[in-house]
Structures are given as structure tokens and as C-alpha cells.
Amino acid sequence: MTQDRLSHRLRGVLSRLPVGLLALSIGILGGALAISVTPYAIYVPATVGEFIGTLAVAQASVLAIVFSVVILAVQLTASKYSTQITEFYVKSPVFIVTFGLFLVSISFDMALLYSYPLLSESAVRTMVYVAAGLGLVVAIWLVYFIRFTFTQLTPKGIVSMFERELTPARSRRLLRANQGDNPVETEMDHPLLPLHSLTVQAIQNEERFMAFRALRELGSQMVQFLEDGERSVDTDLLESMYLPVLTVYVPEIIEIGHERKMEEIAEHGFEWMSRIGRAGTQTSQDRVARIASDGFEGIIDRYATDPTKHQPLVTAWEKWGQLVKELCLDAETDTIQHVFSGLEQQLNRIENQEYEAWVRQQILFSFFTDIKRCHETLLERFGPTVAALDVSWDRRFLPMNGDRARLAAQLLLKCRNLFVVFSSIVLAHRIETDDYPIRAPSFQGIWADICSATARHASRGYTRTIYEIYIEVAVIAILAERTAEDPTVDVGEQIEMWAATLARIARAEEKEPLVAAFDAVLDDDTMRYLSVGTHTPIADTDGYPELVERLRTVAEA
């Protein structure tokens, strides 16, 4: 170990010791030494052996009793929360200094006890005063040590101990020591496992304060690991650090928090997952964002079929949506595409799940709102780049050649596919139950925003396809108003509502994409997007051409 490292470590230890107590200790020893050489020093040669012997025995007894009780208390606390508590405690500077002072004082007393007959009277007098000063210093440190121990073994003190000891630098050292191992297989060696154990145990003991502090420290460590300027961390190291936390530790904390009726802890866990994912993107570590997204997907998979976990399921969708919105701002295209693929898979499963009405409504509404915002962000971010592409927007996927513009275009198509899947679910539910899973005006309003943003930022070809989907959605929504009991019900108001949006956008932007969209919708050879129950294919639905023409008349007026 170099001199610089030794100096740095010494400064670190000294910085964690009470300055006032150190100064007092030095003052006591200096004072004892000064008094011993004055003519006023009290000194009885006949009692030196008895005094030093009693002092040594007393200190040895106190050392044995106090430290035995302290170690027992620490072990009990460690068995309750985390075994790392013992390691952190015995490495604390206060423990080391107090224990060291006892050993130094006892050793000094024993040495003096056996050697004082051979020493001069002045030397013995000086050493007796030094021994007495050491004894007083030890007594003062013992009082502080006991108070320190009481403080450290409280919930607040335990979390503070972890905050001091678990640093990003330490985490990196441990991870690099295990690098090359499978992250899942070495999960027990993860540097933040103690914080996870502490959080879980605090929840089970219903200690809310400790659970909040420990979870906050766990999340802060994850974010700080990225924000400390470590830009060259390789993928294996990132996975070793983040995969267990975002797919095992935090999901387990969320689940236990929900089971123990601590919903605020569960929501706190979701929030940290989203924040860690965002921090990954903001520090150019998109792999972390992918892992966070996969963590949300895993939670949704587990909760989807459990009716007792609908509230955390809704929260998971909401926080996942927040993360996706942030990723669309500055994440790499392949990361966004990965997340969109996961969203589409989960969205397709919603159709087959039997959720309570409020659950389905909240999931679908928050999801649609978030994806609408993602679409707007992608249009603002990549609109000019994509507009220059000469591609056919009618297809669902584009052949990839690594070109950035094509990758961005593929993201827009992925987003468009999510709109199609979402709308199919909403309309199928409307037809089967005679009710919308989200409020009808909100459904139409979100689609109006999508069309408006697309017309402002996208190419004519892409705008036309969004108009086509909007028209198909409008037709099925209007047809759903006609029930089997009354197929002749007037749908004029519905036509006005859906067509007015197109008319307003066409007046504000270009009209050509709208005209082309109506032509395509009425063309039997054009691919249709929606597939909803009895309206498959939509072009074969009774009254389809007439309804499209009525929409067109109002929209192009």
C-alpha cells in the first residue's frame, strides 16, 4: 500500500472520529504528563503497585464485560436485519479506537507494574500519572462508545451505517472482483444485498421509517453509481450491478410492501425503478434503462393474474409509462424499440385478462396517454430526419440497413402499432360490454391529439396512415352505437364529433394527406389496420362505405 493511500485512509478514519473527544483525550494525557514533573505532583511510592494493579484489573474487567455485551447486541441486531451490520460495526473507527485504547492502557499498566521497581523515582512518578491519564481517557471514550453503540443500533443509526459504508466505489471494487461470474449466480455477493435485506426485514417488522430510509439509500446508490462519472463501465459490470436490483431486489420489496399493507413503500419502489432507468439514459448507459423496463415487465407478468394485486399492477403500468416517456426523449433507438416490443406484448395480454373495470380503465387510459406523448416526442425528435425518407408507410415494418433515419422510422411504426393494438382492445370491449373501458370523449380526444401532432411534424405519407387508422377507429366506434335491438339509431352526432377533428386539422395543416387517407380507406386493395370482432375485415361490415362517405363529407367540408 502506497504512502498516499495510507495517508488517505488515515484522514478518512480521523474524519469519522469526534474531534472534541480527540482534543480532550490529548489534553488529558498532556496535562497528566505536565503535572507529573511539577513539585506539586502527589506521589506515594508504597502504593504504586497496588494502584497500577487495581487500575489494570478494573480496565480488563470493564473491557471483557462491556465488549461482550456490545458484541452480543450487535449480533442480535445483525441476525434481525443483515449480517453486514457486524462487519460494518467492528470496522467503525470508534469501535477500533475504543478497543485499542483499552489494550494500550492495560498493556501500559502491566508493563509499569512489572518494571517500576527497576525505574527511577521520577520516571515512575511520570508513568503513574500517564497511566492515570490513560485510565481517565479510556473511561471518557467508554461513555462515548456506549452512547455510540446505542445510536448505531437504532433503525436510524443502522441505515446511517449503511449509508456510510456502502459507497459506489466499494460496489465497483466488489463487482470487479466477481466479474466474469453469472450475475444471477453471484447474487448473494451483490454489494447492495445488505440494503435489500435490511429493507425487507424492516417491512416485515413494520418499521416504516427504516424501510423508507433503506429503500431510499438503495435507490440513491444505484443512481449515484451512474452519476459518479463512470462512463467506461462495461456491459457485464452493469448487468452484475443492476440486474439483481431491478429484477429481484426491488420487485421483492414492492411485493412484500403490498402484502404488509405498506402501499407507500411499494409505490416508493416503483418510483425508484423508474428513476434508475431514467438515470441510465441520462448518463448514456441505456442498458440500465432496458433492465429497468424488463423489471417492470416482470412485475406485470406476476401480478396480471392475481386479483389481490391490482393496485400495484396499476401503479406498475403508470411508472413504466413514465419511464418510457423519458426514454423517448434521449435514449438510443434500439433501446426504445426494445421497450416498445415489451409494451406491445403486455398490451396484447390485457385483452385476455379479467380485470375489474377500474383496473382496466386506469391501465388503458394511462398507457394510451403515455404512448401518445411518446409519439409526439419521437415526432419532434426525428420528424425532419424521417420526413426525408422515401419509404412506403403502409407496411408494418421497414427493412433495416442500419441507417439512423430508418431506425427512427421503425420507432414510429412501432408506436403506430401500439395505437392499433390499444384501439382494438378498447373497441372490442365497447362492442362486447356496450361500454368503453375509458370514457368515450377521452378516447376520441387522445386520437385527435395524435392526428394533430402527426400532421404538424410528420411526412405526408406517415400522416396519411395515421388518418386512415383514425377513420377506421371512428367507423367502428360509430357502428358500435347501433345496437342489435335498434340498428337504425341515428349516429349523426357521433359522425360530427369524429369528423370535426379531421376538419379542424385539415384547415390548420395540409388537406392532401386527409384526402389520400379517405381514398385509401375506400379502396378495397388497401391494407386495413384494425381487426375488431365482427368487424373483421372492416371493409365487409354493413354500411361501411356509406359511413366513410358521411365522415368524408363533414371532414372535407
N, C-alpha and C positions, 0 to 999 in steps of 0.2 A: 504494500500500500504506500503510495507516494506521500511526501510531506504535505502537499496541498490537500489531498483527500483527508489526511488525519486532521489537519487544521480545520477543514470544512466540517468534519464530523464533530470535532470538539466544540466549534462555535454553535452547531446545531443542538448539542446537548446542553450547553450553557444557556442558550436562549430559552430553553424549556424549564429552567430552574428558577425559583423565586429569587429575584435579585436582592430584595431586602433581607431575606434569610441568609443568603450567602454573605452579605456585608456584615450582618450581625455575628455570624459564626467567626468570620475573620477577626472582627473586633474583639470578641470574647477571648480568642486564642492570643491575640496580640496583647490584650490587657493582662491576661494571666502571666504571660511571659514578662511583661514590663514590671508587674508587681513583684514577681519572684526575685528580681535583682535589686529591689529597694530595701532599705534598712527596716522598713515597716512590715515586711512580709512575716506572717505568722508561721512558725515552723517548729514542730515538736519531733525531734529525731526518733524518740522511742516509739511513736505511734505510726511511723511511715509504713511499716509492713502491714499493720492491721488496716490502716486506711486504704492503701492500694489494693489489698486483697479483697476487702469488702466491696470496693468500687468495681473491681473486675467481676466478682461473683454476681453482683447486682445487675450489671450490664449484660452478662451472659444469660442470666435468668430471664430478663426482660426480652432479650433477643429471641430466646427459644419460645417463650410464651406468645409474644405479640406476633412474630412472624409465622408461627404455626397456625394461629387463629386467622391471620390475614390470608395465608395461602389456602386454608380451608374455605374461607368465604369466597375467594376468587374462583376456586374450583367449582363450588356450588353454583356460582353465577355463570361460569363458563358452560357447565353442563346444562343450564337452563336456556342459554342463548346461543353461544358459539364458543368452540374450543379455542378460537383465536384470541379470546379475551385474556387467557392465561399468558400466552406468548407476548401480547402487547403490554400487559401489565408488568411482567417481570423485566421487560426491556425498557420500561419507563425510567427516565433519569432520576426521579425522586426515589423510586424503589432502590435503584443501584447505589445512589449516593447515601441513602439512609443505612442500607445494609453495609456498605463499605465503611461508613463512619463507625458503626458498631464494631466491625472487625478491627479497624485501625486502633480504636480506643482500647478494646480488650487486649489486643496484642501489645500495645504500648504499656498497659498496666502490668501485664505478665512479665514483659521484659524488665520493667523497672523493679518489680517485686523480687526478681532473682538476681538483679545486678546492683541494687542500691548499696549493699554493704561494701562493694568494691569501689564506689564512686566517692568523690569529694563531697563535703557538706554543701557547698554552693551548687554543685551540679545536681545533687539530689533535690535540693530545695526548688531549683528551676523545673526539674522534671515532675515533681509533685504538683506544682501549680499548673503545668501544662496538662497533666493527667486530669486534674480537677476541671480545667477549662474544656478539655475534650469531653469529659462527662457531661458538663452543662450543655455543650453544643449538641451532643447526642440526644439529651433529654428534649431540647427545643425541637430538633429535627423529628424526634419521635412523635411529638404532639402534632406537628405539621403532617407527618406521614399518615397518622391515623385519620386526620381530617381529609387528607388527600384520598385515602382509600375509601372512606365513606362516600365522598363525592363521586369518585370514579365508578363505584358500583351502583349508583342510581341510574335510572333509564337515561337521563340527560347526559350523565357522565360516560356511560357506555358508548352512546352514539358519538360523543365528542372524541372518545378514544379512537374509534374507527375513522373519524374524520381526520385525525392527526396522522394515523399510521398508514391508512390506505391512500396512497398518492398515485397519480398516473405514472410517475417514474418507476415506482415499485411494481406496478402492474405490468409495465413493459418488460422489466427485468424477469419477472416470473414467467410471462408468456414466452419470452425468447428462450428461457431455459427449457420450456416444454415444446418449443417449436419443432414441427415435424410429426408430432403426435396428432391423432384424430381429436378435434376439439370436443366431441361428444364423449370420447373415451377418457379424456383427461378433465372432465367437468369438475371432479372433486378437487382438482388443483387450481381451479379458477381463482384469481386474486380477489374477486368480489363475492365469492361464495359465502364468506362470513357475514357480509351485509345482508345477503339474501336470507340466510338462516336467522339472523337477528330480527329481520322484518317479519318473517313468518312466525317466529316464536312470540314476538310482541303482539301480533294479531291474535294468535291463539290464546294469549294471556289477557286479551282485551286491553292492552296498554296502547291506547291510540297515539299518545304523544310520541312514544318511542317508535311506533310503526311509521308514523309520518316522517319523523326525522331520519330514520334509517332508509326509508324508501327515497326520500329526497337526496340523501347522500349517495345512494346507489345511482340514481339518475344523474346527479351532478358529476360523479366520477366518469360516467360514460361520455357526457358532453365535454368535460374538461380534457379527457384523453384525446379528443379530436381537436379541441381548440388550442392545445398547447403548442401548435406549430409542427406537429409530426406529419409531414406531407409525404414522407417516403415509406410509410408503413405498408408492408406487402399484404396481399390478399389473405394469405394463411394466418398472419398475425391478427388481422381484422376479424376474421371468422372465429378465431380462438377467443377473442375478446367479446365479440358482440353476439355470436350465435347462441351460446348458452343463456345469456342475459335476456335477449329479446324473444327467444322461442321457448325458454324453460323457466327461468327465474321470475321474471316479471309476470308472465301469464299465471304462474302458480300463486304468486302474491295476489293477483286480481281474483283468482278463483276462491282462495281461502278468505279474502276480504269479503267477498259476496256471501259466502257460506256463513260467515260470522256476523252478518248484518252490518258490516262496515262498508257501505256503498261508497263513502267518500274516499276510502283507501283504494278501492277498486278503480274508481274514476281517476284518482291520482296516478295509478299505474298506467292506465291508458294514455293519460296526458304525457307521461314521461316517454312512453314508447313513441308517440308522435314527435315529441321534441328531439329525441335522439336521432330519429330518422331524418328530421329536418336539418339537424346539426351535421349529419353525414354529407348531405348535399351541399350545404353552405361551406364546408371545408374540403370540397372536391373528393369526398370519399363516398361515392354513390353506392358502393357495395353495402354500406351500413344502412342506407335507405331501403335497399332491396330486402335486407334481413328484417328490418322493422315491418315492412309490408307483409312479408311472409309470416311474421309473428301475428299480425292482425288476422291474416287469413286462417292460421291455425286455430286461433281463439274462436273465430266464427264457425269453423268446421265443428268444433267441440260443442258449442252452445246451440247450434242451429236446431238440434232435435230435442233439446232439454227445455220443457216448458217452464221450469223453475228459474231459468237463467235468461229470460227475455230482456230484462233491463240491462244487464251487462252486454247482451248481444246488440241492443240498440246503440249503446254507448260505443261499442267497438266499431260499428259502422260509421258513426259520427266522427270519431277520432281518426279512423282510417281515411275518411273523406278529407279531413283537414290536412293530413299528411300528403295525400295525392295532390291537392291544390297547391301545396308548397313545392312539390316536386316539379310540377308543370312550369314553375317559374324559371328554374335554372338547372334542373337535372339533365343528365345526358339522355339522348333519345332512346337508347336501348333500355335504360332503367325505367323510363316512363312506359315503354312498351311492355316490359315485364310486369309492371304493376297493373296496367290495363288488362292484360291477359288474366291475371288473378281476379280482378274485379268482374270480368265477364263470366268466368267460371262460377263465382259465388252468386252472381245475379241470376244465372240460369237455374241455380238450385232453389232460389226463392219460390219459384213457381210451384215446386213440388213440396214445399213445407207448409204445414198447417199452423200458421201464426194467428194469434189474436189480432183483431182488427187494428188496434192502436199500434201494435208492433210492426205490422206490415206497412201501415201508413207512415210511421216515423222513419223506418228504414228507407222506403222508396222515396219519400219526399226529400230527406237529407241527401240521399245518394244522387237523385236527379239534379238537385240544386248544386251539389259539389261538382258533378261532371259537367254541368252547363258552364260553371266558372272555369273549369279546366279547359274546356273547348275555347272559351273566349281568350284565355291566357295563351293557348297554343296558336290561335289565330293572330294575336298581337305579336307573338314572338317569332313565328315562322311564316306569317302571311305573305310578305313580299318575296321570300325565298321560294315558297311553294307556288305562288302565282305564275312564276316564270316557267314552270314545268309544262311540258307538252305530254300529258297523260290522259287516259280515259278514266274519269272519275266514277263510271258506272260499276266498275268491278269492286269486289270487297277487299282485295289485296293487290298490292303492286309488286311486280318482280323487283327484287333488290339487287343493287350492284355496288353498295357501299357509299353511294352518293348521299351527302348530307341532306339535300333537298328531298330526295326520295324517302329517306328515313323520316323526315318531318311530315311528308305527305302520308306515310303509312300511319303515323300517330293520329292524324286527323281521321283517317279511315277507321282506326280502332275506336276512336271517340264516337264516330258516327254509328258504328256497330253497337256500341253501348246504348246510344239513344234508341236504336231499333229494338234491342232486347228489352229495354226498360218499357218502351211504349207498348210492346206486345204483351208484357205482363200486366200492365195497367188496363189495357183494353180487354184482355181476356177475362180479367177479374170483373170488369164492368159488365160484360156480357153474361157471365155466369151468375153473378150475385145481384145484378141490377143496381150496383153501386160502385162508385170509384174508390180505390184504395187510398187515393189522395183527393182533395177537393177538386172538382172539375175546373173551376176557374184557375186554380194554381197549375194544373196540368197544361191547360191551354196557354197560360201566361208564360210558363217556362219555355214552351215551344216557340212562342212569339219572340222571346229574348234570344233564343238560339238562331232563329231566322234573321233577326235584325243584326246581330253581331257578325253572322256569316256574310251577309250582304255588304257590310262595311269593310271587311278585311280580306275576304277570300276571293279566289278567282271565279269567273262566271261559271265554269264547269262544275266546281265543287258547290257553289251556291245553288245551282240548278238541282243537284241531287238532294240537298237539304230541303229545298222547296218540295220536291217530289215526295219525300218522306212525310213532310208536314201535311201535304194534301191527302196522302193515304191515311194518316192518323185522323185527320178531320173527317174523312168519309166514314171510317169505321165508327168513330165517336158519334157521328150524326145518326148512322144506321142503328146504333145501339139504343137510341131514343125511341125507336119504333119497336114496340113490344109485340109479342105474338098475339096478344089479345086485341091490339089496336095497331095494325101495320100501316094505317093511313094517317097517323098522327102528324100534325104539321111540324116541320122541322125548320121553318123559316128563320126563327130566332137563332138557332144553332148555326145555320149557314151564314147568317150575318156576322155572328161572333167570330167564327173561324176565318171567314173571307176578309173581314175588315183588317185583320192583321197583315195579310198579304198586300192588300190595297195600300195601307199606310207605308209599308216598307218599300213597295214599288214606286211610290211617289217620292220618297226620300232618296232612294238609290236607283239603280238601273232597272228598267222594266223587262229587258230582254231575257234574263235568266228565268223570270216568272213565266213568261210566255212559253219558253222552251220546256219548262217543267210541266205545264199543263199538256203540251203536245206529247211529251213522253209518257205521262200518266195515261193518256187516252190511246196510246199506241200499244197494240196487243203484243208486239215483239219486244217491248222494253222490259227488262228485268224488274220485278216488283220486290220491295224490301220487306214489307210486313207479312207475317203469317199468323193469323189470329183465328183460331177455332173454325167456325163455319165460313169465315171469310177467306178461305184458302182454296184456290188463289183468289185474291181480292177482285180481279177483273171479271170473274164469273158470278159475282154477287148481284142479285137482282137490284136494279135501279142504280148500279154503279156509274155507268156513263152519264146518265141524266143528272145525278147528284154532282159529279165532277163539273159538268157544264154549268150548273147553277152556281157552284163555287166560283167558277171562272168568270161568269158574267158579273158577279159582285166584285171580285178581286181586280178585274181589269177595267172596271167602270171608270 
